[in-house]
Amino acid sequence: MKGIVLAGGSGTRLHPVTRAVSKQLLPVYDKPMIYYPISVLMIAGVRDILIISTPVDLPAFQRLLGDGSDLGVRFSYAEQAEPNGLAEAFLIGADHIGDDSAALVLGDNIFHGQGFSTILQRAVAQVESDKGATLFGYPVGDPERYGVGEADEAGRLISIEEKPAKPRSNRAITGLYLYDNDVVSLARTLTPSPRGELEITDLNLAYMHRGDARLIDLGRGFAWLDTGTHDSLVEAGQYISVLEHRQGVRIACLEELALREGWITPQACLDLGRAQGKSGYGEYVMDVARRAGAAS
């Protein structure tokens, strides 16, 4: 499976901060926002990741992440010149996807929960074996503000509604999507919506009408955070801060994930920590490496 992180847009809800820097480069407590969606793909076992952003912001992502080789992954980059919709990611990333399945995660979404890696890896395996699409739903108290999905008892998606006045469920569809290779050809059949965008909902409806869309419920014990406003950005940082201090672990630490997956050695992890050693984050990476057997 190939991965895509869509980190474009102008972040107007976060102005004036995002007039100078991409929203996905802003800090969420101790690390750039984009670390969180990248970590989701790494947890799912995806190692070939395309970062899509604006022509202005893309060089900053390249400076931050490089080619990914120091983490045992591969980062590549592509431009989305205008905010033409989420589904355009599959047209921009068609060559990147090739003949493989694809995972799309939005650059401002944060996921965290016990057992998330198991859920993700099973979902990836199902898409690769059974084809189709897998979406992730999250219970919210105000579903009328979201795209809402409804599933039958078998978990098959049976309806999607955008900001419905009378929601048929309280499951908001999150910014994480898994698709088989048909996603590229289906994206090419889409026409722009009245707001001029290729809508991800239209893509999901195409799979649903084929009977090939599933909805996995991320229920109790999970957190799904969208960091698109000033308040939600602060709340996300506070959430991460509390968990990290209480549990003594770092959420979305890419170096630790790469080490845990066996993509880098303990010594390589130690070197990555040393390069950031004057920060608490760097010290944590070094501690993780030493516990895994790296020589001090």
C-alpha positions in Angstrom: 0.0 0.0 0.0 1.2 3.5 -0.9 0.6 6.4 1.4 -0.5 10.0 0.7 -0.5 12.9 3.2 -2.5 15.8 1.9 -1.0 18.9 3.5 -2.2 21.7 1.1 -4.7 24.5 1.5 -4.3 28.0 2.8 -5.3 27.4 6.4 -7.5 30.5 6.4 -9.2 29.6 9.7 -5.8 29.9 11.4 -4.9 33.3 9.9 -2.8 35.3 10.6 -0.5 32.5 11.7 -0.8 30.5 8.5 -0.1 33.5 6.3 3.6 32.8 6.8 3.7 29.0 7.3 1.7 26.0 6.3 -0.8 24.8 8.9 0.7 21.3 8.9 4.1 22.7 9.9 2.7 24.4 13.1 3.6 22.7 16.4 1.1 20.4 18.1 2.9 20.5 21.5 6.4 19.0 20.8 6.4 18.2 17.1 5.2 19.5 13.8 1.5 18.7 13.0 2.5 16.6 10.0 4.3 14.1 12.2 0.9 12.8 13.4 -0.6 11.8 10.0 2.8 10.4 8.9 2.8 8.3 12.1 -0.6 6.8 11.2 0.8 5.6 7.9 3.9 4.2 9.5 1.8 2.4 12.1 -0.2 0.8 9.3 3.1 -0.5 7.8 3.2 2.0 4.9 6.7 3.0 4.0 6.3 4.8 0.6 4.7 8.2 1.3 3.8 11.1 -0.9 3.5 14.5 0.7 1.2 16.8 -1.3 1.3 20.6 -0.5 1.3 24.0 -2.2 4.2 25.1 -4.4 5.1 27.7 -1.8 5.1 25.3 1.2 6.5 22.2 -0.3 10.2 23.2 0.1 9.7 23.6 3.9 8.3 20.0 4.1 11.3 18.8 2.1 13.7 20.5 4.6 11.9 19.0 7.5 11.5 15.4 6.3 14.1 14.9 3.6 13.8 11.7 1.6 12.9 9.6 4.6 15.9 7.2 4.3 17.1 8.1 7.9 13.7 6.6 9.0 13.8 3.6 6.7 10.9 5.1 4.6 10.6 7.0 1.4 9.2 10.4 1.2 8.4 12.0 -2.2 6.7 15.3 -2.9 4.1 16.7 -5.3 2.3 20.1 -5.7 -1.4 20.9 -5.4 -1.4 24.3 -6.9 -5.0 25.1 -6.0 -7.3 23.6 -3.4 -9.3 21.5 -5.9 -10.6 19.0 -3.4 -9.4 16.0 -1.4 -10.1 13.5 -4.2 -7.6 15.3 -6.5 -4.8 13.7 -4.4 -5.4 10.5 -6.3 -4.9 12.3 -9.6 -1.8 14.0 -8.4 -0.5 10.8 -6.9 -1.5 8.4 -9.7 2.1 7.6 -10.7 3.0 7.2 -7.0 0.2 4.7 -6.4 1.0 2.8 -9.6 -0.6 -0.7 -9.3 -0.9 -0.6 -5.5 -3.6 0.2 -3.0 -3.6 3.6 -1.4 -4.0 5.2 2.0 -4.9 8.9 2.3 -4.6 10.8 5.5 -5.3 14.5 5.9 -2.4 16.5 7.2 -4.4 18.2 10.1 -5.9 15.0 11.6 -4.6 13.4 14.7 -5.5 9.8 15.7 -4.6 8.1 19.0 -5.9 5.1 20.8 -5.1 1.7 22.3 -4.9 -1.0 19.7 -4.9 1.4 16.8 -2.0 -0.4 15.1 -3.9 -3.7 15.1 -7.0 -2.0 13.7 -5.1 -0.3 11.0 -3.0 -3.3 9.9 -6.2 -5.5 9.7 -7.9 -2.8 7.7 -5.0 -2.6 5.3 -4.9 -6.4 4.9 -8.6 -6.4 4.2 -8.4 -3.8 1.5 -5.5 -5.6 -0.1 -7.3 -9.0 -0.1 -11.0 -8.1 -0.5 -10.5 -4.8 -2.4 -12.9 -1.9 -2.0 -12.7 1.0 0.4 -12.4 1.3 4.2 -13.4 4.5 6.0 -13.2 5.3 9.7 -16.0 6.7 11.7 -15.9 8.5 15.0 -18.8 9.3 17.3 -19.4 13.0 17.8 -22.0 15.0 19.7 -22.7 17.4 16.8 -22.8 15.2 13.7 -24.7 17.9 11.7 -21.3 19.6 11.3 -19.6 16.7 9.6 -19.9 14.2 6.8 -21.7 11.3 8.5 -21.6 7.6 7.6 -24.0 4.8 8.4 -23.1 1.1 8.3 -25.1 -2.1 8.5 -24.5 -4.8 11.0 -21.8 -6.3 8.9 -19.9 -2.9 8.8 -20.8 -2.2 5.2 -21.3 1.5 4.4 -25.0 2.1 3.5 -25.2 5.9 3.5 -23.1 9.1 3.6 -24.6 12.5 4.2 -22.7 15.9 4.2 -23.7 18.0 7.2 -27.2 16.6 7.4 -29.9 18.5 9.3 -31.2 15.2 10.7 -28.2 12.8 10.9 -29.0 9.1 10.5 -26.0 8.3 12.7 -23.5 10.1 15.0 -20.5 8.7 13.1 -18.4 11.4 11.6 -16.2 10.2 8.7 -12.6 11.0 9.7 -9.7 12.1 7.5 -8.3 8.6 7.0 -9.2 6.6 3.9 -8.0 3.2 2.5 -8.7 2.3 -1.1 -7.9 -0.4 -3.6 -6.2 0.5 -6.9 -9.5 1.4 -8.5 -9.3 4.7 -6.6 -7.3 6.3 -9.4 -9.7 5.4 -12.2 -12.7 6.3 -10.1 -11.2 9.7 -9.2 -10.8 10.4 -12.9 -14.5 10.0 -13.4 -15.4 12.6 -10.9 -16.7 16.1 -11.9 -16.2 19.2 -9.7 -18.9 20.0 -7.2 -20.8 23.3 -7.1 -17.9 24.7 -5.0 -15.4 23.6 -7.7 -13.8 20.7 -6.0 -13.4 17.0 -6.5 -15.2 15.7 -3.4 -14.0 12.8 -1.4 -17.6 12.1 -0.6 -18.4 11.5 -4.3 -15.5 9.0 -4.4 -16.7 7.2 -1.3 -20.2 7.1 -2.8 -18.9 5.4 -5.9 -17.5 2.6 -3.8 -20.7 2.5 -1.7 -22.9 2.1 -4.7 -20.7 -0.8 -5.8 -21.2 -2.4 -2.4 -17.5 -2.1 -1.7 -17.2 0.4 1.1 -16.8 -0.4 4.8 -17.0 1.8 7.9 -14.8 0.9 10.9 -16.0 2.5 14.1 -13.4 4.2 16.3 -15.3 4.3 19.5 -14.5 4.6 23.1 -10.8 4.8 24.0 -9.9 6.7 20.8 -9.2 10.3 20.1 -9.7 11.9 16.7 -8.6 15.6 16.6 -9.0 18.1 13.8 -6.6 21.0 14.3 -8.1 23.4 11.9 -9.0 26.3 14.3 -7.0 28.2 16.9 -9.0 26.6 19.7 -8.7 23.0 18.4 -5.0 23.5 17.8 -4.5 24.5 21.4 -6.7 21.7 22.7 -4.8 19.1 20.6 -1.5 20.4 22.1 -2.9 20.1 25.6 -4.1 16.6 24.9 -0.8 15.4 23.7 1.1 17.2 26.5 -1.0 15.6 29.2 -0.7 12.1 27.8 3.0 12.3 27.2 3.7 13.6 30.7 1.5 11.1 32.4 2.6 8.1 30.4 6.2 9.0 29.8 6.0 8.2 26.1 5.9 10.4 23.0 3.0 10.2 20.6 3.9 10.1 16.9 7.6 9.9 17.5 8.7 8.9 14.0 12.1 7.7 15.1 10.6 5.4 17.7 8.1 4.0 15.3 10.8 3.3 12.7 12.9 1.5 15.4 10.0 -0.5 16.6 9.2 -1.7 13.1 12.8 -2.7 12.5 13.3 -0.2 9.7 16.3 1.4 11.5 18.8 0.1 14.0 19.1 1.3 17.6 22.4 3.0 16.7 20.8 4.9 13.8 18.0 5.9 16.2 20.6 7.2 18.7 22.2 9.3 16.0 18.8 10.8 15.1 18.3 11.7 18.7 21.7 13.3 19.0 21.0 15.5 16.1 18.1 16.9 18.2 19.7 16.3 21.5 19.2 19.8 23.0 15.4 19.3 23.0 13.3 17.1 25.2 12.2 15.3 22.0 15.8 14.5 21.1 16.6 13.3 24.6 13.6 11.0 24.4 14.7 9.5 21.1 18.2 8.8 22.6 16.6 7.1 25.6 14.5 4.9 23.4 17.6 4.0 21.3 19.7 3.1 24.4 16.9 1.0 25.9 16.9 -0.9 22.5 20.6 -1.6 22.9 22.4 1.3 21.2 25.9 2.1 22.6 26.0 5.4 24.4 
